[in-house]
Amino acid sequence: MDDFLQAGILDSLGLFILNTPFWGFVLLGLTFIVRGETAILLSVFLVMKG
């Protein structure tokens, strides 16, 4: 279930960024600025999980 959810999120982000590259990066930047702690913790968790 976790792998399916992770793959779904990555696929959604990938399609979104490919379809709207500029705004995709802008929104990702805003996400890191507004919720930097959450984004960093989530990234670390996903990396450590493997």
Secondary structure, DSSP 8 states (H G I E B T S, - for coil): -HHHHHHHHHHHHHHHHHHSHHHHHHHHHHHHHHTHHHHHHHHHHHHHH-
